[in-house]
Amino acid sequence: MSLQLSEKVLALAAEAQSGLAEQFARIDAIAEENTRKVLAAFQNHRVAESYFAGTTGYGYDDQGRDELDKIYAEIFGTEEALVRIQFVNGTHAITCALFGAVMPGDTLVYAVGAPYDTLQSVIGTTGDARGTLLDYGIKYKEVGLKNNAPDKETLAEAVRDRSVKAVVIQRSKGYSTRATLSVAEIGELAKIVKDNNPNAAVLVDNCYGEFVETLEPTQVGADLVVGSLIKNPGGGLAPTGGYIAGRADLVQAAAQRLTVPGIGGECGCTMGNNRALYQGLFMAPHVVAQAVKTAVFAAKLMELLGYETEPRSDQVRHDIIQMISLNTPEAVCKFCRGIQSGSPVDSYVTPEPWAMPGYDDQVIMAAGAFIQGASIELSADAPMRPPYTVYLQGGLTYESGKTGILLAAEELLK
């Protein structure tokens, strides 16, 4: 059975793609520069077949794991890095970084509004889970947005408190409607923090942003970046895991939280996954470019259908997320059904809103992925609350991502 696309949708697709050459050329140039950077790091660290051998048990003397840490540190321009399959998701990696950066009595500041939903329960501002940052006596401040953008004056004031030991900048929008931050904007915010409190560490939730630009936040003043391997840097091949890269003391402190004090990053077997982690990282700049192209095409097509998008199809990208305002719960469900039907895995499944752990609202997710929850593969999700906005990301290949978008358009036009 072939995928059925109407003449109307095919005509819209042709119209959408006809104006994207300039955007696509920019994306390809970024991918080429980032590929050279990754390749240079592989060669500098003499990557060999022996690095792909896995370890079991404690994972002592895992050369491939330890060299991959160094490769990530070189790519992100940092002193050290920690790349581990033991991180269950990005939230877990960020949590380890937070618990390593602050102590009881310290204050944590979120610099650009409320964090992503799952991190609110880590901090302790939502839910009733035990062991939150607030439970451990860590104070919390949140700098809200001003005109849906970072409030630089209020941030400067907030961090002057000498109890502030860590400031988190969330690069992507999460489920908010603000624009994703560029690396340059993150650098400006980091400078504000350092100018007003030199002892505060700047941590960046880098999820969805790796390799979208040619620089990373740690190259413009951030002390630490954290992300998930089943998003951008895993290249669609990493089966699980996360990474932390930055200042040596902060990386080591996070490692003590991932395992235990006294062991840190010395343990952690790789169980035969090193090859996938290396190959995924090597592929990441290209795969990220495919996802960004998919997002640009989606924005253009949805604009032709009369929907509001952020960013718009003609804007420069800073992550792989495409926000589309669909206005009604019915439209959100239709869009997600279309994306699911264009998936290589579980294409026959009908996504429905459900009470997902860590979220206050029901969430609908379309994600027919080879790796469960891999946001670098084509997926769409939305909290079922006004203004009924869907968040699209991923696409291992532009061709498959484009097909998924066209099937979503078909559903909306029914």
DOSEBA-33702 format. One record per residue (C-alpha): residue number from 1; residue in three letters; chain; x, y, z. Coordinates in nm, 2 decimals. Layout:
# residues N
 seq type mol     c1     c2     c3
 NUM  ALA   A      X      Y      Z
...
***
This chain:
# residues 414
 seq type mol     c1     c2     c3
   1  MET   A   0.00   0.00   0.00
   2  SER   A   0.14   0.34  -0.10
   3  LEU   A   0.10   0.66   0.11
   4  GLN   A  -0.20   0.85  -0.03
   5  LEU   A  -0.15   1.23  -0.08
   6  SER   A  -0.41   1.45  -0.24
   7  GLU   A  -0.33   1.67  -0.54
   8  LYS   A  -0.41   1.97  -0.32
   9  VAL   A  -0.15   1.87  -0.06
  10  LEU   A   0.11   1.79  -0.33
  11  ALA   A   0.06   2.13  -0.48
  12  LEU   A   0.10   2.30  -0.14
  13  ALA   A   0.42   2.10  -0.09
  14  ALA   A   0.56   2.22  -0.42
  15  GLU   A   0.47   2.58  -0.33
  16  ALA   A   0.62   2.55   0.01
  17  GLN   A   0.95   2.40  -0.10
  18  SER   A   1.00   2.64  -0.39
  19  GLY   A   1.10   2.93  -0.16
  20  LEU   A   1.33   2.74   0.08
  21  ALA   A   1.65   2.73  -0.12
  22  GLU   A   1.82   3.00   0.08
  23  GLN   A   1.73   2.86   0.42
  24  PHE   A   1.84   2.51   0.31
  25  ALA   A   2.18   2.64   0.18
  26  ARG   A   2.24   2.81   0.52
  27  ILE   A   2.15   2.49   0.71
  28  ASP   A   2.38   2.28   0.48
  29  ALA   A   2.67   2.52   0.54
  30  ILE   A   2.63   2.48   0.92
  31  ALA   A   2.62   2.10   0.89
  32  GLU   A   2.94   2.10   0.69
  33  GLU   A   3.13   2.32   0.94
  34  ASN   A   3.01   2.11   1.23
  35  THR   A   3.09   1.78   1.05
  36  ARG   A   3.45   1.91   1.01
  37  LYS   A   3.46   1.99   1.38
  38  VAL   A   3.34   1.64   1.48
  39  LEU   A   3.57   1.47   1.24
  40  ALA   A   3.87   1.66   1.37
  41  ALA   A   3.79   1.56   1.72
  42  PHE   A   3.77   1.19   1.62
  43  GLN   A   4.10   1.21   1.45
  44  ASN   A   4.27   1.41   1.73
  45  HIS   A   4.17   1.13   1.97
  46  ARG   A   4.27   0.85   1.73
  47  VAL   A   3.94   0.67   1.73
  48  ALA   A   3.99   0.30   1.66
  49  GLU   A   3.79  -0.02   1.64
  50  SER   A   3.91  -0.10   1.99
  51  TYR   A   3.71   0.19   2.13
  52  PHE   A   3.39   0.02   2.03
  53  ALA   A   3.44  -0.28   2.27
  54  GLY   A   3.19  -0.28   2.55
  55  THR   A   3.23  -0.34   2.92
  56  THR   A   3.01  -0.50   3.18
  57  GLY   A   2.97  -0.48   3.56
  58  TYR   A   3.16  -0.19   3.71
  59  GLY   A   3.29  -0.07   3.37
  60  TYR   A   3.65  -0.01   3.48
  61  ASP   A   3.90   0.08   3.21
  62  ASP   A   3.65   0.14   2.94
  63  GLN   A   3.87   0.32   2.69
  64  GLY   A   3.60   0.39   2.45
  65  ARG   A   3.38   0.56   2.71
  66  ASP   A   3.67   0.76   2.85
  67  GLU   A   3.78   0.88   2.51
  68  LEU   A   3.43   0.97   2.41
  69  ASP   A   3.42   1.20   2.72
  70  LYS   A   3.73   1.38   2.58
  71  ILE   A   3.58   1.41   2.23
  72  TYR   A   3.27   1.57   2.37
  73  ALA   A   3.49   1.81   2.57
  74  GLU   A   3.68   1.91   2.26
  75  ILE   A   3.37   1.96   2.05
  76  PHE   A   3.20   2.17   2.31
  77  GLY   A   3.52   2.36   2.40
  78  THR   A   3.52   2.25   2.77
  79  GLU   A   3.76   2.11   3.03
  80  GLU   A   3.58   1.79   3.08
  81  ALA   A   3.27   1.60   2.98
  82  LEU   A   3.06   1.30   3.10
  83  VAL   A   2.88   1.09   2.84
  84  ARG   A   2.68   0.80   2.99
  85  ILE   A   2.41   0.56   2.90
  86  GLN   A   2.32   0.56   3.27
  87  PHE   A   2.14   0.89   3.22
  88  VAL   A   1.78   0.78   3.16
  89  ASN   A   1.68   1.11   2.99
  90  GLY   A   1.77   1.48   2.96
  91  THR   A   1.59   1.56   3.28
  92  HIS   A   1.80   1.31   3.47
  93  ALA   A   2.13   1.46   3.33
  94  ILE   A   2.01   1.82   3.41
  95  THR   A   1.91   1.70   3.77
  96  CYS   A   2.26   1.56   3.83
  97  ALA   A   2.41   1.88   3.71
  98  LEU   A   2.19   2.09   3.94
  99  PHE   A   2.25   1.87   4.25
 100  GLY   A   2.62   1.89   4.17
 101  ALA   A   2.62   2.27   4.14
 102  VAL   A   2.43   2.38   4.45
 103  MET   A   2.43   2.28   4.82
 104  PRO   A   2.18   2.33   5.10
 105  GLY   A   2.13   2.70   5.17
 106  ASP   A   2.23   2.80   4.81
 107  THR   A   1.99   2.96   4.57
 108  LEU   A   1.92   2.84   4.22
 109  VAL   A   1.79   3.08   3.96
 110  TYR   A   1.61   3.00   3.64
 111  ALA   A   1.68   3.29   3.40
 112  VAL   A   1.41   3.27   3.13
 113  GLY   A   1.08   3.19   3.30
 114  ALA   A   0.95   2.86   3.42
 115  PRO   A   1.16   2.55   3.33
 116  TYR   A   1.03   2.26   3.13
 117  ASP   A   0.74   2.07   3.31
 118  THR   A   0.95   1.77   3.43
 119  LEU   A   1.21   1.99   3.58
 120  GLN   A   0.95   2.18   3.79
 121  SER   A   0.89   1.86   3.98
 122  VAL   A   1.27   1.82   4.03
 123  ILE   A   1.29   2.16   4.18
 124  GLY   A   0.98   2.10   4.39
 125  THR   A   0.75   2.38   4.26
 126  THR   A   0.50   2.12   4.13
 127  GLY   A   0.40   1.77   4.24
 128  ASP   A   0.46   1.60   4.58
 129  ALA   A   0.77   1.38   4.50
 130  ARG   A   1.03   1.34   4.78
 131  GLY   A   1.39   1.44   4.73
 132  THR   A   1.34   1.77   4.54
 133  LEU   A   1.59   2.06   4.55
 134  LEU   A   1.35   2.24   4.78
 135  ASP   A   1.35   1.94   5.01
 136  TYR   A   1.72   1.97   5.04
 137  GLY   A   1.71   2.33   5.15
 138  ILE   A   1.80   2.48   4.82
 139  LYS   A   1.62   2.81   4.75
 140  TYR   A   1.47   2.89   4.42
 141  LYS   A   1.41   3.20   4.22
 142  GLU   A   1.25   3.24   3.88
 143  VAL   A   1.31   3.54   3.65
 144  GLY   A   1.00   3.58   3.44
 145  LEU   A   0.99   3.69   3.08
 146  LYS   A   0.93   4.05   2.97
 147  ASN   A   0.74   4.08   2.65
 148  ASN   A   0.79   3.71   2.60
 149  ALA   A   1.17   3.76   2.60
 150  PRO   A   1.45   3.74   2.87
 151  ASP   A   1.42   4.01   3.13
 152  LYS   A   1.79   4.12   3.15
 153  GLU   A   1.74   4.39   3.42
 154  THR   A   1.55   4.16   3.66
 155  LEU   A   1.81   3.88   3.60
 156  ALA   A   2.09   4.12   3.69
 157  GLU   A   1.91   4.21   4.01
 158  ALA   A   1.82   3.85   4.10
 159  VAL   A   2.18   3.72   4.07
 160  ARG   A   2.33   3.99   4.29
 161  ASP   A   2.22   3.78   4.59
 162  ARG   A   2.54   3.61   4.70
 163  SER   A   2.35   3.29   4.79
 164  VAL   A   2.29   3.24   4.42
 165  LYS   A   2.54   2.97   4.32
 166  ALA   A   2.38   2.84   3.99
 167  VAL   A   2.18   3.01   3.71
 168  VAL   A   2.01   2.79   3.45
 169  ILE   A   1.94   2.91   3.10
 170  GLN   A   1.70   2.69   2.91
 171  ARG   A   1.79   2.72   2.54
 172  SER   A   1.47   2.58   2.39
 173  LYS   A   1.12   2.71   2.46
 174  GLY   A   0.98   2.39   2.63
 175  TYR   A   0.61   2.42   2.63
 176  SER   A   0.62   2.80   2.65
 177  THR   A   0.56   3.04   2.35
 178  ARG   A   0.88   3.23   2.37
 179  ALA   A   1.14   3.21   2.10
 180  THR   A   1.43   2.97   2.14
 181  LEU   A   1.75   3.15   2.25
 182  SER   A   2.04   3.18   2.01
 183  VAL   A   2.39   3.10   2.13
 184  ALA   A   2.47   3.47   2.11
 185  GLU   A   2.18   3.56   2.33
 186  ILE   A   2.29   3.29   2.58
 187  GLY   A   2.63   3.45   2.58
 188  GLU   A   2.47   3.79   2.67
 189  LEU   A   2.28   3.64   2.96
 190  ALA   A   2.59   3.46   3.08
 191  LYS   A   2.78   3.78   3.08
 192  ILE   A   2.50   3.95   3.29
 193  VAL   A   2.53   3.68   3.54
 194  LYS   A   2.91   3.69   3.56
 195  ASP   A   2.92   4.07   3.58
 196  ASN   A   2.68   4.07   3.88
 197  ASN   A   2.79   3.75   4.05
 198  PRO   A   3.12   3.60   3.94
 199  ASN   A   3.08   3.30   4.18
 200  ALA   A   2.75   3.18   4.02
 201  ALA   A   2.78   2.90   3.77
 202  VAL   A   2.59   2.93   3.44
 203  LEU   A   2.43   2.60   3.34
 204  VAL   A   2.25   2.56   3.00
 205  ASP   A   1.98   2.31   2.93
 206  ASN   A   2.11   2.25   2.57
 207  CYS   A   1.84   2.00   2.47
 208  TYR   A   1.73   2.03   2.10
 209  GLY   A   2.00   2.29   2.03
 210  GLU   A   2.33   2.10   1.96
 211  PHE   A   2.48   2.14   1.61
 212  VAL   A   2.20   2.38   1.50
 213  GLU   A   2.46   2.66   1.51
 214  THR   A   2.84   2.64   1.47
 215  LEU   A   2.91   2.74   1.83
 216  GLU   A   2.78   2.59   2.16
 217  PRO   A   2.69   2.79   2.48
 218  THR   A   3.01   2.68   2.65
 219  GLN   A   3.20   2.87   2.38
 220  VAL   A   3.04   3.20   2.47
 221  GLY   A   3.06   3.20   2.85
 222  ALA   A   2.84   2.92   2.99
 223  ASP   A   3.01   2.70   3.25
 224  LEU   A   2.81   2.38   3.17
 225  VAL   A   2.59   2.24   2.90
 226  VAL   A   2.36   1.94   2.94
 227  GLY   A   2.16   1.74   2.70
 228  SER   A   2.01   1.40   2.59
 229  LEU   A   2.17   1.15   2.36
 230  ILE   A   1.83   1.06   2.21
 231  LYS   A   1.80   1.41   2.08
 232  ASN   A   2.06   1.59   1.86
 233  PRO   A   2.40   1.46   1.96
 234  GLY   A   2.30   1.09   1.94
 235  GLY   A   2.23   1.12   1.57
 236  GLY   A   1.94   0.89   1.58
 237  LEU   A   2.17   0.59   1.67
 238  ALA   A   2.23   0.63   2.05
 239  PRO   A   1.99   0.40   2.22
 240  THR   A   1.98   0.61   2.55
 241  GLY   A   2.19   0.83   2.76
 242  GLY   A   2.29   1.19   2.82
 243  TYR   A   2.59   1.42   2.84
 244  ILE   A   2.73   1.70   3.06
 245  ALA   A   3.02   1.91   2.94
 246  GLY   A   3.19   2.21   3.10
 247  ARG   A   3.40   2.32   3.39
 248  ALA   A   3.59   2.03   3.54
 249  ASP   A   3.46   2.08   3.90
 250  LEU   A   3.10   2.10   3.78
 251  VAL   A   3.13   1.79   3.56
 252  GLN   A   3.29   1.59   3.84
 253  ALA   A   3.03   1.70   4.09
 254  ALA   A   2.75   1.59   3.86
 255  ALA   A   2.92   1.26   3.81
 256  GLN   A   2.91   1.21   4.19
 257  ARG   A   2.54   1.25   4.18
 258  LEU   A   2.50   1.01   3.88
 259  THR   A   2.68   0.74   4.08
 260  VAL   A   2.80   0.81   4.43
 261  PRO   A   3.06   1.03   4.60
 262  GLY   A   3.40   0.87   4.57
 263  ILE   A   3.32   0.69   4.24
 264  GLY   A   3.18   0.95   4.01
 265  GLY   A   3.26   0.88   3.65
 266  GLU   A   3.51   0.60   3.72
 267  CYS   A   3.23   0.34   3.69
 268  GLY   A   2.95   0.29   3.43
 269  CYS   A   2.97   0.00   3.19
 270  THR   A   2.88   0.06   2.82
 271  MET   A   2.75  -0.29   2.74
 272  GLY   A   2.84  -0.28   2.38
 273  ASN   A   2.69   0.06   2.30
 274  ASN   A   3.01   0.25   2.23
 275  ARG   A   2.99   0.20   1.86
 276  ALA   A   2.64   0.35   1.84
 277  LEU   A   2.74   0.65   2.06
 278  TYR   A   3.04   0.72   1.84
 279  GLN   A   2.87   0.67   1.51
 280  GLY   A   2.56   0.87   1.63
 281  LEU   A   2.79   1.16   1.72
 282  PHE   A   2.96   1.14   1.39
 283  MET   A   2.63   1.15   1.21
 284  ALA   A   2.47   1.42   1.43
 285  PRO   A   2.56   1.74   1.23
 286  HIS   A   2.40   1.59   0.92
 287  VAL   A   2.10   1.44   1.10
 288  VAL   A   2.03   1.77   1.29
 289  ALA   A   2.04   1.95   0.95
 290  GLN   A   1.77   1.71   0.82
 291  ALA   A   1.56   1.78   1.13
 292  VAL   A   1.60   2.16   1.08
 293  LYS   A   1.50   2.13   0.72
 294  THR   A   1.19   1.94   0.82
 295  ALA   A   1.10   2.21   1.06
 296  VAL   A   1.15   2.49   0.81
 297  PHE   A   0.93   2.30   0.55
 298  ALA   A   0.66   2.24   0.82
 299  ALA   A   0.65   2.60   0.90
 300  LYS   A   0.62   2.71   0.54
 301  LEU   A   0.34   2.45   0.47
 302  MET   A   0.14   2.54   0.78
 303  GLU   A   0.18   2.91   0.70
 304  LEU   A   0.02   2.84   0.36
 305  LEU   A  -0.26   2.67   0.54
 306  GLY   A  -0.32   2.99   0.75
 307  TYR   A  -0.16   2.88   1.09
 308  GLU   A   0.07   3.08   1.30
 309  THR   A   0.42   2.94   1.35
 310  GLU   A   0.72   3.01   1.57
 311  PRO   A   0.98   3.04   1.43
 312  ARG   A   0.85   3.15   1.09
 313  SER   A   0.98   2.97   0.78
 314  ASP   A   1.21   3.26   0.69
 315  GLN   A   1.38   3.29   1.03
 316  VAL   A   1.72   3.16   1.13
 317  ARG   A   1.69   2.85   1.36
 318  HIS   A   1.85   2.80   1.70
 319  ASP   A   1.70   2.45   1.78
 320  ILE   A   1.51   2.18   1.60
 321  ILE   A   1.17   2.26   1.75
 322  GLN   A   0.89   2.40   1.54
 323  MET   A   0.59   2.55   1.72
 324  ILE   A   0.25   2.55   1.53
 325  SER   A  -0.06   2.72   1.68
 326  LEU   A  -0.35   2.49   1.59
 327  ASN   A  -0.61   2.67   1.81
 328  THR   A  -0.83   2.37   1.90
 329  PRO   A  -0.78   2.03   2.07
 330  GLU   A  -0.94   1.86   1.77
 331  ALA   A  -0.68   2.01   1.53
 332  VAL   A  -0.39   1.91   1.76
 333  CYS   A  -0.52   1.55   1.76
 334  LYS   A  -0.56   1.55   1.38
 335  PHE   A  -0.20   1.68   1.33
 336  CYS   A  -0.05   1.42   1.57
 337  ARG   A  -0.25   1.14   1.40
 338  GLY   A  -0.10   1.25   1.07
 339  ILE   A   0.26   1.26   1.20
 340  GLN   A   0.21   0.91   1.35
 341  SER   A   0.08   0.77   1.03
 342  GLY   A   0.40   0.89   0.86
 343  SER   A   0.62   0.71   1.10
 344  PRO   A   0.83   0.40   1.01
 345  VAL   A   0.74   0.24   1.35
 346  ASP   A   0.39   0.20   1.49
 347  SER   A   0.24   0.39   1.20
 348  TYR   A  -0.10   0.21   1.26
 349  VAL   A  -0.13   0.35   1.62
 350  THR   A  -0.37   0.64   1.70
 351  PRO   A  -0.21   0.88   1.95
 352  GLU   A  -0.44   1.00   2.23
 353  PRO   A  -0.40   1.25   2.51
 354  TRP   A  -0.30   1.09   2.84
 355  ALA   A  -0.18   1.18   3.19
 356  MET   A   0.20   1.15   3.13
 357  PRO   A   0.42   1.13   3.44
 358  GLY   A   0.58   1.47   3.53
 359  TYR   A   0.32   1.68   3.35
 360  ASP   A   0.03   1.88   3.50
 361  ASP   A  -0.19   1.86   3.18
 362  GLN   A  -0.27   1.56   2.96
 363  VAL   A  -0.02   1.54   2.68
 364  ILE   A  -0.06   1.39   2.33
 365  MET   A   0.25   1.25   2.16
 366  ALA   A   0.31   1.12   1.81
 367  ALA   A   0.63   0.93   1.80
 368  GLY   A   0.68   0.63   1.58
 369  ALA   A   1.05   0.60   1.65
 370  PHE   A   1.32   0.34   1.63
 371  ILE   A   1.44   0.46   1.97
 372  GLN   A   1.16   0.52   2.22
 373  GLY   A   1.11   0.89   2.29
 374  ALA   A   1.39   0.99   2.05
 375  SER   A   1.31   1.36   1.97
 376  ILE   A   1.56   1.36   1.69
 377  GLU   A   1.33   1.13   1.50
 378  LEU   A   1.01   1.29   1.37
 379  SER   A   0.77   1.35   1.65
 380  ALA   A   0.50   1.59   1.76
 381  ASP   A   0.36   1.66   2.11
 382  ALA   A   0.14   1.90   2.28
 383  PRO   A   0.00   1.97   2.63
 384  MET   A  -0.38   1.97   2.60
 385  ARG   A  -0.43   2.32   2.72
 386  PRO   A  -0.50   2.66   2.54
 387  PRO   A  -0.37   2.79   2.31
 388  TYR   A  -0.35   2.43   2.17
 389  THR   A   0.00   2.46   2.03
 390  VAL   A   0.18   2.16   1.89
 391  TYR   A   0.56   2.12   1.91
 392  LEU   A   0.72   1.94   1.62
 393  GLN   A   1.08   1.82   1.61
 394  GLY   A   1.30   1.57   1.44
 395  GLY   A   1.33   1.39   1.11
 396  LEU   A   1.62   1.15   1.05
 397  THR   A   1.59   1.23   0.68
 398  TYR   A   1.43   1.54   0.52
 399  GLU   A   1.24   1.31   0.28
 400  SER   A   1.07   1.11   0.55
 401  GLY   A   1.01   1.42   0.76
 402  LYS   A   0.85   1.60   0.47
 403  THR   A   0.62   1.30   0.41
 404  GLY   A   0.51   1.31   0.77
 405  ILE   A   0.43   1.68   0.75
 406  LEU   A   0.22   1.62   0.43
 407  LEU   A   0.02   1.34   0.60
 408  ALA   A  -0.05   1.58   0.89
 409  ALA   A  -0.17   1.84   0.65
 410  GLU   A  -0.40   1.58   0.49
 411  GLU   A  -0.56   1.51   0.83
 412  LEU   A  -0.61   1.88   0.90
 413  LEU   A  -0.78   1.92   0.56
 414  LYS   A  -1.02   1.63   0.60
***
